[in-house]
Amino acid sequence: MKKPSLSIRKRILLLFSFSMILILALAFFLIRLVTASVMEMTLSDYLMSAVDTNADKISYLTKSQAQEAKAKETDNLFISFENGVLRVDDDFLVNLNDVESALYSEDGQLLYGGNNILKDLPKETFQGSKVYETTIEEETYIVYDRKFTNSKLEGLWIRGLVPLTQQQYQLEQIAKTFLAFSPLILLIIIFVSMMAANSVLRPIRTMRKTASDIAGGNDLNIRINTEGPHDELYQLGEAFNDMFVRLEDSFNREKQFTSDASHELRTPLSVIRMQTEYMLRKKDLPEDTRDAFRVIHRQSGRMQTLVEDMLGLARLAQGGRRYPKENVNFSDIAKQICMDMAPLSKHNIQLDYHITPDIHIHGNTSLLERMLVNLIDNAYKYGKENGHTQVSLIMEKESCILTVSDDGIGMTKDVMAHIFERFYREDTSRGEIPGYGLGLSLVHQIVSYHQGTIEVTSKPDFGSNFKISIPLIFF
């Protein structure tokens, strides 16, 4: 069993959506990576700026200068350092927006600051003018050490530290925002994918519709509209149009040949039948010669029927110009055909008919007569000895229903699948020579010409039923 495959539209939709989602995920990963790098650089710059600012708040005083300064500067802090005093301005920011700063001596002794993390930070070697990371209790921090270059402050260090918690928080906020908008983004991606798929497949749908119109209406004059960019689909459309031109030319020549040949054969066949009938009327004709003329007469009759059917099919294939439609009383046509066909029954088959009066349709009288004659003749041909053929014409909603049924040999499902094909023949159970297989094909074409439908039900040894539905005319 062949596995069902996805349509091109669905494949384009899935491929485009998958590609867009993949690109979006990659973009999010890159944005997150770049953002983290930029944020870390920004945080590092901010840390260095805070440390440098605090470094400017430290100055060296002699002891005498410190005595004078203490009297005037009550808010500042004074720390003994070697042979002098360190003055720490009161705006030395120990904590500023998560940045913690502290003042150290060369040997790592904490002189000032470090109220929180730095106070508990294990002694680490100072790394001058370099930003680095360290981990304290499973949390990562950025650290910056600055050494004083002033000769009087030589041996002092300021260490700044800031946690990466803020950066991680901001990255988490970005991720949450992205996830919050993900459903909307997915809907936009699907919508854009559908628009893209429709745009790509629009020319293909046009080609399919044109091909369906040609197949459904048997009109090879239709061409694919190739307006638009001269892309691969344009080239495909032009190739199809070239193919339709060649097919139309081939079909027209075939139909013309069939029509011409059928028309030309009608006259000689009529002459053959008249001559054989003339010879068969002679009383002194030898019996073996009479049998030969009977065979010629019978076969010429079959040939004449074949030619008439071929001519009818050829004319219908040319668009029905030979068969103009008009308002016709289908009831009168059907009743007259049944009355004419009743005496012509074979194998003692009785023809019964029920015709609802005054049923009008838009059709061609000649074709409708031919359709009913072929159906009744078919019922005679395959009906059983001393059987019945029934014809019914009724109105049902907005259609008329013509039914022709028999109680003959019936058909199998395999046979029913082919009975409307040209030149398909089913052997009869009586050993008779079958027809040429154009009668029911012509019936099917006539029904289609009248915008009708035909249904067949049959069962071997129980007969067949042909049901035709044709739209009514309402006054």
N, C-alpha and C positions, 0 to 999 in steps of 0.2 A: 504494500500500500504506500502510495506516494505521500510523503510528509507535506502538510500545508506550509507554504512559505509566506513570509511577510511581503506586503506590497512595497513597491519602490517608495511610495510616499512615507510609509512607516519606517522603512530603512533609513531614508534621508532624515526623517525626524529624529530617530534614535541616534544616528551618527552625529548629526549636528548638535543635538542636546548633550550627548556624551562629550563631544569635543569642547563645547562651551563650558560645561561643568569642570572638565579637566583644566582648561585654560583659567577659569575662575579660581580653582583651587591652587593652581600654580602661582597665579597673581597674588592670592592671599598669602601664600607661603613667602613669596619674595617681598611683599609689602611688610609682612611681619618681621622678616629678617632685616630688611633695610631700616624699618622703624626702630627695631631693637638696637641696631648699630648706631643710628642717629641719636636715639635717646641716651645711649650710653656715652656717646661723645659729648652730648649736651650736658649730661650729668657730670662728666669729668671736667668739662670747662667751668661749670658752675662751682664744683668743688675747688678747683684751682683758684678761681676768682675769690671765693670766700676765704681760703687760706692766705692768699696774697694780701687781701684786705686786712685780715687780722694781723699779718706780719707788720703792716704799717702802724699798728697800734702799740708796738713794743719799742721802747727806747731805753738807752743806758744813761744813768745819772751817777755822778759821784755822790759820796755820802753827804757832803755839804749841800749839793744841789738837791738831793732828795729831802733834806731837812726843810729847805725852803719850799719845795713843791708840796710836801705833805701838809704844810700850813695853809696853802692856798687851794689845793686840789683834794678835796675831801672824798670825791667819788671815785678817784682812781685808786688802783692797787699798786703797792710797792713791795717788791720781792728782793731780798738780799741775793746778790750774785757776785761771787768772787770778791773783788775789792770795791765793788760798787753796789748800786741798786738798780733793779729793773722796774721801769714804770709801765704798767699795763693800763691803757685807757679804759674808762668805764664802758665804752662802746665796743670793746673786744667781745665778739659774739661767740660765746661758747657753743650755743645751739642756734642754728639758723636754717629753718625749713629742712629738718632732718640732717643737716650738715653739723657734725660735732668737731670742734677744734680743741687742741691742747698744746701747751708749751712744755718742751722737754729739754733736758740737758743732754750733753753728748753721750753720757753713759746710760741714757734711757730713763732718768729719774723724772717723774712728772712734777713740773713746777706749778702749772696752773691749767685749769680747765679739765676736760675729760670727766664730766659729771656722770656720764652714763656708760657707753660702750668702751670708750678709750681707757677708762679707769680700770676696767677688767681685762683690757687687751693684753695678752702676753707680750713680753718684750720681744720686739722684732727689730732686726737691723734696719736702720734708716736707709732709704733709697732716694737719694736726692733728685729732685726735678723729674720724678717718674710716677705715673699713675699705675697702680696695680690692684689686683683683687686679692681678698683674703676671706677666709671663712671662719665665722665665729658662731659656735653652737648651731651648726647646720644652716646658717644664714650667710649670704654672700654680701660683702661690702667692698666699696671702692675706697682706696687709701691713697693719700698724696702727702709726701714729706717734703718740706722746704727747709733748707739750711740757710741760716743768716750769713751773709757775706761781709757784713760790717765788722771791722776788726774788733770793735768793742763788744760786739754780740757774738763773736765767733765761739762756736761750741754749743749754740742754741738751735733747736729745731722746733718747727711747728708741724704737727701732724693733723691732717684733716681726714675725716671719714664720713661716708654717706652710704646708707643701705640701698641695695638694688630693689627693695620692696616696692618703691614708688613706680619704678620702671615696669616691674612685673605686673603691678596693679593696672597700669595704663595699657599694657599689652593684653591683659585679660579683658579689659573694657572693650578694646578693639575687637577681640574675638567674640565677645558676647554681642556686640553691636552687629557684627557680620552674621552671626548665627540667627539673630532676631530678624534680620532682613533676608535671610536665605530663602524662606518660602516665596517672598515677593520676587526675589531674583530668579528663582526656579520657574515661576509662572511667566516672567518676562522672557526667559530663555526658551520655554516651550512655545510661547506665542510667536516669538521671532522665528523659531524653527519651523513652525507651521506655515508662517508667511513665506519663509524661504522655500519650503517644500512645494507650496502651492505655486509660487512664482516659477520654480524650475519645471514643474510638471504641467503647467498650464498649456504650453504648446503640445505636449504629448497627449493631454486630454482632448485637445482640439483635433489632433490626428486620429485618435481613437473614435471620436464622435463622427468625424468625416467618413472613416472606414465603415462604421456601423450604419451610417446613412446610406452609403453605397450598397452595402450588403443587404440592408433591409428594404431599400427601395429599388434595387437593381438599376440605379441611375449612375452610370460611369461618367456623366458630365460634371459631377461634383469634384471640386479640387480643394486641396488643403490650403488654408490661408497662411502664406509664408511671410507676412509683413513682420517687420522687426529687425533686430540685429542679425547680420549674416554669420551666425554661429553654427555649431554642429547640428542643432535642431533645425535650423533653416536648410542646411544641406540635406538632412534626412527628409524634410518635407518636400523639397524639390525632387529628390529621388523617387518618393512615393508618387508625386504628380506625374513624373515621366513614365512610371510604371502604369499609372491609370490611363494615360494617353495611349500607350501601346495595347493595354487590355481592351480599352474601348474600341480601338480600331479593329482589333482581332474579333471581338464579339460582334461588332457591327457587320463585319464581312461575313461572319458565320451566320448571323440572322438573315442578312440579305440573301446569302446563298440558299439557306433553307426556304425562305419565302419564294425566291425566284424558282427554285427547283420544284417546290410543291405546286406553284401556280402553273408551271409548264407541264407537269405530269397530269394535271387534272383532265386536260383535253384528250390525250391519247388513251387514258384509262376509261374515259367515258365512251370513246369510240370502240375500245375492246369489249366493253360490257354490252353495248348496243349490237355489235356484230355477233357476239356469242348468243345473245337473246334471239337474234334473227335466225341463227342457225338452229337453235334449239326448238324453234317453232316449226321446222320442217318435219313432216311426218315420215318421209322416206329415208331419213338419216340412219345409217347403221348404228347399232347400240354401242359398240366400242367407241365410235366417233362421238356419239352423243355424250358418253361418259367423260371423254376428254374435254368437250366443250363445257360440261358442267363444272369440272375442276377449274378450267380457265375462268369461267364466270364467277365461281366462288372466290378464287384467289384474287381476281381483279376487284371484287367487292371489298375484300379485306385491304387490298392496296389502296383503294379509293378512300376508305375510312382512315387509313394511316396518313395519306396525303392531306386529308381535311384536318386531321388533328395536328399534323406538323405545321400546316399553314396557320391554324388558329394559334398555336404556341408561338410561332414566329411573329405574328402580328401583335399578340399580347406583349411579347418581349420588346417590341418597338415602342411601347408606351401606351398602347391601347388607342392610338389615333384612329384606327380603322373601326373602332367600336365605341362611338360616342354614347354617353349615358343620358337618360331622360327619365321622367316620372313614368313608371310602368306598373300595370296591375299584375303583380306576380301571381295572384290567385288565378286569373284567367289563363296566364301562360301555363301554369302547372296543370290546371284542369284539362286544357286542350292537349298537352303532351301525354297525359295519362290516358285520355280517350283514344289518342292515335296509337299509343304503344300497347294498349291492352290486347288488340287482335294479333299482335306480332310476337306473342309470348312463345317461348320454347319449352319443350318437355312438359307441356300441359300445365304450366305454372299460371296461377290465377293472380291478376293484378287488382288489388283493392286500394282505394284512395279516399282520403278525407281532406278536403280543401276548405279552409276558412275563407269566405268571400271577402273581396275588397281589401286585400293586403297590398299596399303600395310601397315600392322601394325605388331608389335612384339607381338604375342599372341599364343594361343593354339587353334587349329582347333576344337577339340572336344568340348571345353567349349564355343567357339563362336557359334557353331552350336546349342548347347543346349540353350544358351541365346536367340537366335533368335526364336527357336522353341517354347520356353516358352512364349515369348512375343506375337507371332502370335496366339498360342493356347489360351492365355488369351483374345486376341481381339475377337477370334471366340466365346469364352464362354460368353462374356458380350456384344457382338455386337447385333444390332437389326435385326429383320427378314428382309431379302432382302437388307441388308445394305452393307457397304463397309469397307474393311480394307486396309490401305495404308502403304507400306514400302518404305522408302527412304534412300539412302546412298550417301552422298556427302562429298566433302572436304571443309573445312573451316579453313583458316589460317594454323596452324600446327596440326590440328586434323581432324579426320573423324567424321561425324555426322550421326548416325543411328536413324531414326525416325520410330516408329510404332504407328499408330493412327487408331481409329475406330469411328463410329458414333452411338455407342450403348447407354447403360443406364447411363454411366458416374459415377462419384463418388462425394461425398460431401467432404468438407475439413477434417472432422473428419475421414473419411475412408482413405483419402490420407495420413494422418499422421501415419497410421499403416500398409499400404500394404506391406512394406518390412520386417515386423516382421514375424518370423516363426510361422506357424500354425494359422495365422490370416485369417479368412474367412469372406467374405461378401456374404450374401444371394442374389441370382439372382431374377429378377422379373418374371422369367418364372416358378418358382417352382422347378427348377432342384436342384439336390443334389450338393452343392458346393464342391470344391476341398479341399485338406488338407492344403493349405496355405503355401506351400514350394516353389512353382514355382518362384514367384517374389523375394522371399528371396534369392534363388539361383542366379537369374539374378543380383541382387544387389552385391552379393559376386563375381560373375564373372567379373562384371564391375570394382570393386575395385581391383581385381587380375590383371587387365590390366591397372591399374593406370588411370582409366577413371572416369567419373561422369555421373550420371543419374538424369534427371529432369522429373517431372510428372505434367501435367496440365489437368484438367478435370472439367466438369460441368454436373450436373445431367441432363439426357435426351438429352445431346448433344455430348456425347462420351468422350474419353480419348486420351491423346497424351503422349507417352514415348519418351524422347529425350536422347540419349546416346552419349557422346563425349569420344573418345579414341585417344591418341597421334599417329601421323603418323610416318612412317619410311621414311627418305629421303636418296636417293642414290647420 
